[in-house]
Structures are given as structure tokens and as C-alpha cells.
């Protein structure tokens, strides 16, 4: 329980899995990335909720469930 944080989602990028304004619980104790899972990712504009897919170059793809409106974003390993 000490690793759990709550936040309200904003926007429609993870719809239909996570709706705008929905309460999301985050386990901050997770230390290993697993493909296909949803993570809260720090970005210059704040936190983003995205699915993760690890890449061969050591980077990751940030994937929205609302694929009609949002394209995957590649984050290089050094970032």
C-alpha cells in the first residue's frame, strides 16, 4: 500500500481502457518494464499514461489505446 498513488486521467489517449477523468492507481514500486502494460511515464508536459513496448535499440514505444487519434511515440534509451 505504501507504493500506491492515485491520479485522475486527462484526455482520451487511453480510451476505451481509461476514460477522461477516471481515477487510476499507480504502483510506484514497479522497477521492471513489461511489454504491453500501462505505465505512468514522466514527460516534459507532465505524466502520461501509456502502454510500453521495448525496442531492440534499448528505447521504448509509448502506445495509446486510442489508435485512431494517436500514433506511437519512440523514446530513445538515453531519455
Secondary structure as UniProt FT lines:
FT   TURN            2..3
FT   STRAND          4..8
FT   TURN            13..17
FT   TURN            20..21
FT   STRAND          23..27
FT   TURN            28..29
FT   TURN            35..36
FT   STRAND          38..43
FT   TURN            44..45
FT   STRAND          46..54
FT   TURN            56..57
FT   STRAND          60..63
FT   TURN            67..69
FT   STRAND          73..75
FT   TURN            77..78
//
